[in-house]
Amino acid sequence: MSPTVSYKVIETNVDEPEKPSETIKTEVKKSTPVTTSPVATGDDTKQEFWYVLLGLSISTLLLLLIKHFKTRRE
């Protein structure tokens, strides 16, 4: 035996929405162009400083590794 579903539809009257009797006129004005500026986060450090520091750190690490492997062979 398979389940069955039965339902009853109640008829209702739905009115169509009323159309506006007047047309609304709007004016479009030209706006001034928006200029964007970087967000002020309070961090004024220069990025170049960190790149130089990273480069010096990597160079120092490479020099220490080279020295370690050269002394290890001898």
Secondary structure, 3 states (H helix, E strand, C coil): CCCCCCCCCCCCCCCCCCCCCCCCCCCCCCCCCCCCCCCCCCCCCCHHHHHHHHHHHHHHHHHHHHHHHHHHHC
